[in-house]
Amino acid sequence: MITLTRTNSDNKDFQALVRELDIDLKIRDGEDHSFYAQFNKIDSIKYIVVAYHENQAVGCGAVKEYDHRTMEIKRMYVPPEIRGQGIASLILQELEKWSSELLFEKCILETGKMQPEAIKLYQKNNYRAIPNYGQYQNVENSVCFEKILKV
């Protein structure tokens, strides 16, 4: 059984999972990694969800305020060997629920074209593609999505 814990960026399990995520992204992003890395700092993120199975951290995700009505999904990760079990969807849904509780109206996110499993996850969870926003506006390898929340 998967349990979800709401926490913050001080959580050691979250930090360990993000280190694994960054290793994976460095390979996928190649030369573009340093550009993306500057937007993925984890210090002082207030809203983090860590998934556990038998007290073992098996996935994570975060949201941070983008503007007064929008939360941005960040740092979603489930180790490759346990993907396909619905863990990422559970984390994403908990982040959406938390965002709604905080009275945000929508979630946005950016992922890379070199992350097809992430794109599939967001599409499966009813995110719709939007024009690239903010720092990703002219980035060819970025794909951005949004989802309107039920407040």
One Martini backbone bead per residue (centre of mass of N, CA, C, O) as a GRO file, in nm:
protein
  151
    1MET     BB    1   0.096   0.036   0.022
    2ILE     BB    2   0.038   0.372  -0.037
    3THR     BB    3   0.185   0.657   0.111
    4LEU     BB    4   0.125   1.003   0.189
    5THR     BB    5   0.349   1.287   0.239
    6ARG     BB    6   0.351   1.590   0.381
    7THR     BB    7   0.602   1.843   0.312
    8ASN     BB    8   0.940   1.948   0.276
    9SER     BB    9   1.273   2.025   0.175
   10ASP     BB   10   1.390   1.876   0.445
   11ASN     BB   11   1.342   1.606   0.333
   12LYS     BB   12   1.547   1.333   0.288
   13ASP     BB   13   1.392   1.165   0.078
   14PHE     BB   14   1.355   1.389  -0.124
   15GLN     BB   15   1.655   1.453  -0.169
   16ALA     BB   16   1.731   1.171  -0.277
   17LEU     BB   17   1.536   1.164  -0.521
   18VAL     BB   18   1.650   1.423  -0.658
   19ARG     BB   19   1.928   1.310  -0.715
   20GLU     BB   20   1.825   1.095  -0.911
   21LEU     BB   21   1.684   1.286  -1.105
   22ASP     BB   22   1.937   1.455  -1.186
   23ILE     BB   23   2.089   1.225  -1.318
   24ASP     BB   24   1.879   1.168  -1.537
   25LEU     BB   25   1.861   1.460  -1.659
   26LYS     BB   26   2.155   1.491  -1.746
   27ILE     BB   27   2.127   1.278  -1.969
   28ARG     BB   28   1.876   1.384  -2.125
   29ASP     BB   29   1.968   1.697  -2.158
   30GLY     BB   30   2.258   1.748  -2.161
   31GLU     BB   31   2.350   2.058  -2.261
   32ASP     BB   32   2.071   2.171  -2.110
   33HIS     BB   33   2.093   2.121  -1.800
   34SER     BB   34   2.183   2.398  -1.677
   35PHE     BB   35   1.933   2.550  -1.753
   36TYR     BB   36   1.725   2.379  -1.589
   37ALA     BB   37   1.860   2.368  -1.303
   38GLN     BB   38   1.801   2.671  -1.219
   39PHE     BB   39   1.471   2.582  -1.183
   40ASN     BB   40   1.540   2.320  -0.955
   41LYS     BB   41   1.539   2.418  -0.682
   42ILE     BB   42   1.477   2.303  -0.327
   43ASP     BB   43   1.492   2.534  -0.159
   44SER     BB   44   1.213   2.630   0.013
   45ILE     BB   45   0.993   2.414  -0.019
   46LYS     BB   46   0.660   2.372   0.113
   47TYR     BB   47   0.532   2.157  -0.120
   48ILE     BB   48   0.549   1.813  -0.042
   49VAL     BB   49   0.548   1.479  -0.185
   50VAL     BB   50   0.576   1.154  -0.034
   51ALA     BB   51   0.617   0.825  -0.124
   52TYR     BB   52   0.522   0.510   0.038
   53HIS     BB   53   0.664   0.172   0.086
   54GLU     BB   54   0.735   0.030   0.356
   55ASN     BB   55   0.912   0.298   0.442
   56GLN     BB   56   0.973   0.357   0.136
   57ALA     BB   57   1.082   0.567  -0.090
   58VAL     BB   58   0.895   0.605  -0.428
   59GLY     BB   59   0.833   0.926  -0.437
   60CYS     BB   60   0.785   1.262  -0.592
   61GLY     BB   61   0.667   1.607  -0.525
   62ALA     BB   62   0.588   1.953  -0.627
   63VAL     BB   63   0.488   2.285  -0.517
   64LYS     BB   64   0.475   2.625  -0.647
   65GLU     BB   65   0.442   2.947  -0.662
   66TYR     BB   66   0.367   3.149  -0.946
   67ASP     BB   67   0.090   3.275  -0.864
   68HIS     BB   68  -0.208   3.372  -0.710
   69ARG     BB   69  -0.348   3.109  -0.901
   70THR     BB   70  -0.064   2.942  -0.934
   71MET     BB   71   0.079   2.625  -0.965
   72GLU     BB   72   0.395   2.451  -0.974
   73ILE     BB   73   0.521   2.172  -1.098
   74LYS     BB   74   0.776   1.974  -0.926
   75ARG     BB   75   0.990   1.708  -0.888
   76MET     BB   76   0.909   1.457  -1.043
   77TYR     BB   77   0.948   1.112  -0.900
   78VAL     BB   78   1.021   0.775  -1.019
   79PRO     BB   79   1.170   0.503  -1.021
   80PRO     BB   80   1.207   0.296  -1.290
   81GLU     BB   81   1.157   0.009  -1.138
   82ILE     BB   82   0.845   0.140  -1.033
   83ARG     BB   83   0.700   0.194  -1.269
   84GLY     BB   84   0.348   0.155  -1.352
   85GLN     BB   85   0.175   0.185  -1.050
   86GLY     BB   86   0.060   0.497  -0.992
   87ILE     BB   87   0.238   0.690  -0.816
   88ALA     BB   88   0.248   0.958  -0.973
   89SER     BB   89  -0.058   1.008  -0.971
   90LEU     BB   90  -0.090   1.028  -0.666
   91ILE     BB   91   0.095   1.268  -0.628
   92LEU     BB   92  -0.042   1.464  -0.821
   93GLN     BB   93  -0.323   1.460  -0.680
   94GLU     BB   94  -0.217   1.570  -0.410
   95LEU     BB   95  -0.110   1.839  -0.520
   96GLU     BB   96  -0.383   1.936  -0.624
   97LYS     BB   97  -0.536   1.927  -0.358
   98TRP     BB   98  -0.352   2.122  -0.206
   99SER     BB   99  -0.389   2.360  -0.398
  100SER     BB  100  -0.694   2.385  -0.349
  101GLU     BB  101  -0.678   2.431  -0.041
  102LEU     BB  102  -0.503   2.706  -0.116
  103LEU     BB  103  -0.676   2.844  -0.363
  104PHE     BB  104  -0.595   2.736  -0.627
  105GLU     BB  105  -0.680   2.710  -0.986
  106LYS     BB  106  -0.391   2.604  -1.096
  107CYS     BB  107  -0.170   2.397  -1.292
  108ILE     BB  108   0.171   2.394  -1.385
  109LEU     BB  109   0.417   2.281  -1.642
  110GLU     BB  110   0.742   2.138  -1.711
  111THR     BB  111   0.881   1.948  -1.980
  112GLY     BB  112   1.047   1.715  -2.172
  113LYS     BB  113   1.086   1.558  -2.477
  114MET     BB  114   1.286   1.338  -2.320
  115GLN     BB  115   0.996   1.270  -2.141
  116PRO     BB  116   0.753   1.063  -2.225
  117GLU     BB  117   0.641   0.963  -1.949
  118ALA     BB  118   0.556   1.242  -1.849
  119ILE     BB  119   0.364   1.321  -2.069
  120LYS     BB  120   0.173   1.082  -2.024
  121LEU     BB  121   0.097   1.146  -1.734
  122TYR     BB  122  -0.038   1.424  -1.786
  123GLN     BB  123  -0.245   1.333  -1.992
  124LYS     BB  124  -0.383   1.118  -1.806
  125ASN     BB  125  -0.435   1.381  -1.593
  126ASN     BB  126  -0.564   1.626  -1.768
  127TYR     BB  127  -0.353   1.770  -1.925
  128ARG     BB  128  -0.278   2.063  -2.114
  129ALA     BB  129  -0.146   2.206  -2.365
  130ILE     BB  130   0.080   2.486  -2.373
  131PRO     BB  131   0.238   2.746  -2.395
  132ASN     BB  132   0.526   2.848  -2.327
  133TYR     BB  133   0.655   2.967  -2.024
  134GLY     BB  134   0.850   3.196  -1.940
  135GLN     BB  135   1.165   3.053  -1.948
  136TYR     BB  136   1.030   2.849  -2.190
  137GLN     BB  137   0.930   2.999  -2.450
  138ASN     BB  138   1.216   2.935  -2.642
  139VAL     BB  139   1.211   2.619  -2.578
  140GLU     BB  140   1.223   2.344  -2.776
  141ASN     BB  141   1.238   2.099  -2.536
  142SER     BB  142   0.970   2.210  -2.429
  143VAL     BB  143   0.676   2.123  -2.226
  144CYS     BB  144   0.350   2.253  -2.158
  145PHE     BB  145   0.112   2.256  -1.879
  146GLU     BB  146  -0.243   2.233  -1.772
  147LYS     BB  147  -0.473   2.263  -1.478
  148ILE     BB  148  -0.787   2.281  -1.372
  149LEU     BB  149  -0.925   2.332  -1.065
  150LYS     BB  150  -1.118   2.217  -0.796
  151VAL     BB  151  -1.242   2.456  -0.555
   0.00000   0.00000   0.00000
